[in-house]
Amino acid sequence: MQLFDPQSAKAKVIVLFTDGKTTAGPPPAPVAAAARAEGIILYCIGLIGSDGIDVSVLND
């Protein structure tokens, strides 16, 4: 999946709002690592869900 125009000189940024709990899809750490390897800046905003927040996942 391509989210950004590879020819663009603008910053590539993803802002993610999450409680850190994975409920569907692939594990987030490898996906985040691949995004960082592509030069994408990631900002994770932690939201407290009904069963708390997983800070270690947000830090990964």
ABEGO torsion letter per residue (X at the ends): XBABBAABABBBBBBBBBAGBBABEBBAAAAAAAAAAAGBBBBBBBBBBAAEBBAAAAAX
